[in-house]
Amino acid sequence: MKRFIEGDNRHQTTLFPHSLDDYVTDDNPIRVIDAFVDELQLGRLGFHGAKPQATGRPAYHPSIMLKIYIYGYLNRIQSSRRLEREAQRNIELMWLTGRLAPDFKTIADFRKDNGPAIVKVCREFIKVCHRLNLFTRGEVAIDGSKFKAVNSGDKNFTANRIKRRKEGIEKHIARYLKDLDEADLSAKPVPEGKTDRLKEKLVKLKAEMRRIKKLEAQLSQSPDGQLSLTDPDARVMATQRRNSGLVGYNMQAAVDTKHHIIVTHKVTNQVTDRRQLTPMAKQSRQAMRRKKLKVLADRGYFAGEEIVKCHRLGIKAFVPKSQTSGNRAVGLFSRDMFKYEGRHDQYRCPAGERLIYRMTTIDRGMTMHKYWSSSCPYCSMKPQCTTGKYRRMARWEHEAVIEKMEQALEKDPHKMSVRRQTVEHTFGTLKSWMGSTHFLTKTLEHVSTEMSLHVLAYNLKRVMGIVGINPLIRAISA
């Protein structure tokens, strides 16, 4: 073929064969993986087999297996079977492993047996980010996102779902029994085999009813009222779509607002984010090695106790307050129309009347101060204010902390835009890499390991894009 670039003859022998290093450029990301893993003290991190046994068949060194996994997750290859094939044909993996090609069972067992150590590797890379001075802003965005488990919706049960299933089976059984009775009383000849088919269906339905009753007994012992058959730790999670949900896990992440690096993360099966603010903020401050920290979160994280805990720790939280009152919907004055006057310890209502302090009560462990005005029964605006005799205001003893946070948010509303642009983009990227079936492993422990590999791959790619390949290698080796 003339006037085309031609390749080498595949049957041509060469006197001096090419080395594997000739196929890997100096700015190839696999050089970062190689340098990073070689600098880790795998025995200290807790990897099994870091010290070889005196007898028995020699094992693969943990560094080889870890390099395979980091390469796989960096290139969207999470399956152990696919990694086995890639190790046999992929030149980059051959370079990385020295042409070692473990079988898929060995690869899968490494991830299963070294979960806690792999989680620590993810934290080790954050130390490299410190050397590169990437956490200068001291601000993180915290959010949670729902990731699918291998457990399908059909294999997850709640009390309501079992009730509906039993009612459906009972309706079908009643209908088939009625059909059998009508067939017995009918003067017309019954089609051949119809009665036998109805009896077979009845047998299957009764067997299904027995199975459902066994599941109901197991469900009664579940502390959170859910039962998942394939992955026992997976739970039904509500999503933003109306009346919809998925069976999976709630992944919490704290992302640096400057460079969008995932500072810390945690996989839970808690269906809400309500109690996750303080734990994630503490982990973020520890990972970023900062005394003072700003955290941005959405309304799903608003809980007065959590914000006060952050305040006591020196962490400045910015969380929009949830609007839980239904007064505005029914045409009554909402709480924010009553202004607190701290100097006199009183509220001022829309009619200009004073709601003075009356008493203190304990509500669900919280100390609440109660305020109301004696003028309520005679007020012309009472129909717009309350349906009771008095409009009472309850003020938590730490309400001043919440009000100070709200004032800071009013002065800088752009912070919520920063939160969305930071953490939601990160979750979108992770889900795109993971594909339609997000997790491949089962149980909270193994899913946490899998997510740590995804986070490590994300951070590696992010930092390589920020500082470049060779500067990152120098920082790793420093």
N, C-alpha and C positions, 0 to 999 in steps of 0.2 A: 504494500500500500504506500504509494508515494504521497508526499506532502502532508503526512500525519506524524504525530509523535508516536514512536514505536517503543514497546516495552521489551524486556529481556526475554530470551528464550527460556521457558521454564525447565527445559531438559539440559540446558547448558551447564556444565560443571565449572567451578571457579577454583583457581589455585589457592586463593586466600579468601575464605568465606567471610561474609560480613559479620560483624559482632552485633549483638542485640542493641548495644548503646548507640549504634549508628542510626537506628530507627526512631530514637527518642530525642526530640529537640531539647535544647537547654531550657526553654520556657514551657515545657510540657507540665501540666498539673500533677502528673504522677511523681515528679521529682519532689514536690511538696509533701505528698503522702509518704514517700520513702524517708525523707528527712525527719518528718514529724514522728513517725512510729519509731524510727531508730533512736530518737532522743528520749523516748518514754522509758521509765523504769517499770517494766511490766510486772515484775514480781511484787514490787511495793504497791502497785495498783490492785493486785489481787487476781491476776490471770493464772489459771491452772496450767501447769506444765511449763512454767517459766524456768524451772530447774529440772533437768532430765532425770528420769529414774535410772537406777543402776542396772536393772534387769528389764527384760521384756522388749517388745518391738519399739524402735525409736519412733517418736511422735513428731508432728510438724511443730515448729516453734510458734508460739502465740503471735509473734510479730508478723509472720507470713500470713496467718489467718486473718489478723486484723487489717493488714494491707488489702487483702482480697475484699473484705467487707466494705472498707472505706471507699475503695475504687468502685465497687458495685453500686453503693448508694450515691456516690458522686455522679455516676453515669446512669442512674435510674434502673439499675439491675439489682433487685432485692431478693429474688428467688435463689435458693441454694442450688437448684438444678441448672438454672441459667448460668450461675457463677461457675459451676463445674465445666460447662461447655466453653465459656469464655476463657477459662484458664488453659484450655487445650488449644485454642485457636487465636486468641487475642495477643498480639505482639506486646502491647503495653503491659498486660498482666504477666506475660512471660518475663518481661524485663523486671517487673516489680517483685516477682516471686522466685526468680532464678530458674524458670521453666518447671517449677513444681505445680502439680495439678491434683489437688485433693479431690476425693469424690464428694458428692453432694451431702451424704450423711455426715461426713467429717466436718464439712462447712456448717451445716445446720446445727450440729451438736456444739460447735464452738460458740455460736451466738446464744444457744440455750443455756450453756453451762457457765458463761462468763458475763452474765447480765450486769451485776453491780460494777464490775471492772470497766465494762464498756461505757457505763454512765459516767464514771470518773474520767475516762478519756475525753469525753465531751467537755468536762470542766477544765481539763488540762489545756485545751486549746484557748479557753478564755484567758489563761495566764499569758499565752503568746500575744493575745490582743492587748494586754496591759503593756507588754514590752514595746509594742508599736504605738502606745499612747493613744488608743482609739476611744477611750471612755472619758473624754474631757468635759462633756456637757453635764453629766450627772443627772440625767433625766431618762426615764424609761416609760414605755407604754405597755400596760398590762391588759391582756384580754384572754378569753377562752374560746375555743372552737370545738365543734363536735366532729369526730372522725369515726368512720364506719369500722365496725369490728367484723370478723368473719361470721359472726352469729347473725342469721337472717331474721327478719321480723316474724316469720312463721314459727321460729324456735324460741321466741321470747313470750313469757306469759305473765299477766297480772291478774288480780282478782276479777276485774271487770271483763277481761278477755276470756277467762275461763267460764265465767257466768254466761257470756254471750254464746260461747261454743257449746256449752251444755244445753242451753235453750234451743240452739239450732239443731242439735242431735235429737233432742226430744220431739221437736216438730217433725223431723224426718221419720222417726220411729212411729209416731202417731199416724202419719200419712200412709206409711207402708202397711201398718196393721189394718187401717181402714180399707186399703185396696185389697188386702187378703180377705177381709170379711165380705166385701162386695163381690169378690170373685166366688166365694163359697155360696152366696145367696143368689147369684145371678142365674137366670134360666138359660142364658146364652152360653154356648161352649166357650171355655177360657182358652186363649191361644196357648199352644204347646210351649212349655218352658217359662211362661210368665210367672207362675206361682213359685217355681224354683229360684228365679232371679230375685224376686222380692224377698224370699227367705234368706238368700245369700247376702243381700244388702242389709237385712236386719242383723244378721250375725256380725257383719263388719261394723255396723253402727254401735252395737252393744260392746264390742271389743274396744272401739274408740272411746266409748263412755267410761269403761273401766280404766283406760289409760289416762283420761282427763282427770278422773277422781284421784289417781295416784299422784299426778302432777299437782293437784289441788292440795294434797296432804304435804307435799314437799314445799309448796309455796307458803303454807301456813307457818313454816319454820324459818322463812327468809326474813331478815330484820327490816329490809326496805320494801317488801311487798312485790319483788320482781324475781323471776326465775328464767335464766337463760340456759338452754341445753347444750349448745355447741361451745360457747365460751362463758363459763359460769360467772365471770366478773363483769361482763358487758351489761349495759343498762340502756333502757329506752331514753333517748335524749330529745327534748323538744327543739325544733329548728324554727327559723324565721318564717317559714311558710306556714300558713294558717292550718290548724288541725293536722299537722304532720310531724313526724319525728323519725329518728333512725336509731338502730341498736348499735351502740358504740361506746366511745370514751370521750371525756372532756379534757382536752389538752390545754393547759395553762402555759402562757409564755410571757416573758418580760423582754421587750425589744428596745435596744438603745435608739433614741430618737435621732441621733446624728448620723450613724452609719448603718442602722437597721440590722445590727448583729443581735442574735438571740442570746441574751446575757444568762438567763436561766429558764428552765422549763420544768413542768411536772405533768404527768398523766394521771388523771383521777377518774373515778366512775361516779362522782358527785354530779347530780343533774343540773345544779345551779352554781353560779359564781359567787354567791353571797358571802361566803366565809373564806374566800381565797385571797383577799386583798393583802392582809398583813403577812401571811406566810410568804407570798410571792415577793412582797416589798422587802422583807428581811433577807430572803435569799439573794435578791438583786443587789442590795447594799453590800452584802458579804462578797458576792462575786466581783463587784466593781471596786471594792476596797475604798468605799467612801463613807465619811461620817454623816454627811447630809445628802439627801436624795429626793428628787421629785418624781412622783409616780402619777401617770394619767390612766384613768380607767373609765368605762362607760357606766350607765345607770344600773346595770346588772350587779355591780359590785357595791352599790350603796348600802351601807349598814353603819349606823352611828357608832357602834362599839368598835368596828374595824378601823374607822377613821380616827377615833380617839386613841386606839392602840398605836397607830402610825405616828400620831402627833407626839405621844410620849416617847417614842423611839427616835424622834428627830427627823422623821420622814414626812415630807410635805405631800399630802394626797390631794388630787384634783378629781373629784367624782361628782357628776351632776346628781342632784337629789331626785329620788323617785317621787312621782306624783301619784300617791296612793289614795288620796281623798276623793270621794265621789260627789262632794258638795257642788262643785262647778257644773257637773253634768245635770244636776237637778235644779239648777238656777239659784244656788245659795252661795254666799260669800266663801271664797276659799281661804285657807290658812294664811297665805302670803299677803292677804289684804289687812292683816292685823300686825301692827308694827310694835316691836318690843322696845321699850325705853329702859335701858339698863340702869340709868342713874336713880330711877324711882322704883325699879323692879316691878314694872307694870306693862300691860299692853294697851294700845290705842286702837279702837275699832273704827270701821268706816264711818260711823255716825259721830265720831269724836269723843265717845265715852271712854272712861278708864276702866280696864279690867285689872283689878288689884289681886295681890297674892292672898289665897284663902287657906290652902292646906298642902301637905306633902304626902304622897302615897308611893307604894312600891308596886310597879307593874312589870311582870315577867323579869324580875331582878333589876329593874331600872328605877332609879329615884326620880319621880316626876313631881313637879310643882304645878298646882292648879290655880287658875285665875278666872274670875268672872266679875261682871258688873251687876249692881243691884238695880240698875236702870233698865235691864233687858225687858221685863214684862210691860213697860210703858213706852218702849222705843217704837217710833213710827217705821223703822227699817227692819223690825223683827221678822216679818214674813220673808225677807230676803236673806236673813241671817241664820235662823234656826227654827226647827219645828218643836223644840223643847221649850221649857220655861226660861232657861238661861243658855247663853252661848259660852261654853267653858273652853278654855285654852289650857293645854297641858304642855309644860316645858321641861325637857330633860335637863338634869343637872350639868351636863356637858354640852348643852346646845350652843354655847358661845363658840366652841371649836368648829361646829358645823357651819355656823353663820359666817365665821371668818373665812372658811373655805369657799362658801358661796360667793362672798364679796370678791375674793381673788379671781374666781372664775368669771364673774361679771366684768371685771377689768380686763381680762385676757381670754375672751371666748375662743380665740384661735387655737388654744391648746387642744380642744376636742377635735379639730380638723387635723392637727398634728398626730393625735392618737390614731385616727382612722387611717391616715396615709402611711403610718408606720407599721402597726401590728396587723391590720387586715390584709395588707399587701403580702406580708410574710406568710400568713396562713394560706392565702391563695396560691402562692408559689409552692409551698409544701404539698398541698393537695394536688396540684397539677403534676408534680413529680411522682407522687404516690399512685396516681391513677384512680380508676373508679372504685376498686376495692382497696381501701386505704391500708389496713393492717393485714399482715399474713400470719401473724402469730396469735396465740390465745393466752388468756389470763393477764392480769394487770402487770405482773412482774415482767413477763416477756414482751408485752406491748410497750412498756416503758423502755426496755432495751432497744427495741426497733425504732422508737421515736428518737432516742438519743443518737442513733446512727444517722437518721434523717437530719436532725439538728446539726450534728457535726459536719455533714456534707454541705448543708446550707451555709453554715458559717465559713467553712473553707472556701467555698466558691465566692462568697461575699467579700472576704478579706483579700483573696487573690485579685478580685476586680478592683479593690480600693488601692492596694499598695503594689501589686504586681507579684510575679512568681519569685524572682530572685531576691527582692527585699524581704519577702516572707520567709524564704529559706534561711536567709541570714539571721532573721529574728528568732527562728526556731532553734538555730544552732548556737545562739548567743548564750 
